[in-house]
Amino acid sequence: MLCDQVKDKLVEFIDNELSDEDLQDHLENCADCSKELASLRNIRNACRKWKDIRPSRNWKTDLKRKLIQSQRESNTEMEMLKSAIIGLIQRVQRLEQMQSTLPPTLEGEIMTVSELARYLRISTDKVYEMIDHIPKIQIGYEYRFIKESIDNWIRTLEQQAYPQPYIWSDWSSESKDTT
């Protein structure tokens, strides 16, 4: 008999449900299977020594009370989460409404190159191409643009009857080849 076959039958053998002479012969000659048998017997004996755990008289009532309490706590937490989510949604909606009414600039009256590009709806590269024609102030190596000056400059460009080097229709994000 093979060890795998013997190990499959050990529990039945311990419980006296099986009396197989081949199995007994194998156990007498195989140290590994004998150790496995001894280990299973020790586990069975340890389990028999355990005493029953007796629940208290009120264990059903206590369990029901605890379940109801945890359900209430879960419901309270769910309501709080729902309320918080609704509040967040309302806050986001208010912020979106406020943002749609704000001017295109980010911070207000003084703009950076990227803010001016967003305000004019052109690329930052196009701003740098036109930098000599745009009213600006220079602080160190950085340019800043005053919104009111930009608005006046745009009005001046609109009022002029003759074409300028930068016509509005030529203001695309792609630079055109002049050759």
C-alpha positions, 0 to 999 in steps of 0.5 A: 500500500502507498503512503498517500493511500494510507494517509487518506484512510488514517482518520477512519482507522483512528475512529475504528471505522476501518480495520485493514491488515494491509494498512496496519502492516504499512504503519508498522514499517513506515515511520512517516505514516506512523508519525502522521497517525500519532499526530492525528491521535494527539489532536483527537485526544486534545479535542476530547479534553475541551469543555463545551462553551456554555453561552449566557442565559441572555445571549440571544437577547444580547445578540439581537440588541447588538445587531439592532444597535450596529444596524442603527449605527450603520444607518446613522453613518449612511445618513451622514455620508449622504448628507455630506455628499449632497453638501459637496455636490451643492458646493461644486455646483455653486463653484461651477456657477461662480466660475462661469461668471468669472472673467477668463483670467485666473487671479484678476487684473494682472496676468502672466503670459499663460493667463493672457494666452487663456484670456485671448484664447491663443497659445503662449507661443503666439503671445511671445510672437506678438510680445513687442506689440502687446502692452506689458510691464516687465518685472525682472525677466518676466512679463505681466499684463494689466487686464485693462490695458489689454482690453484697451489695446484690443479696442484700439485694434478693432477701431483701426481701419487698416490691417495690422500685422496680427489680424484676429483671424490669423490668431490661431494656435498654429503659426503660419508660414509667411514664405 
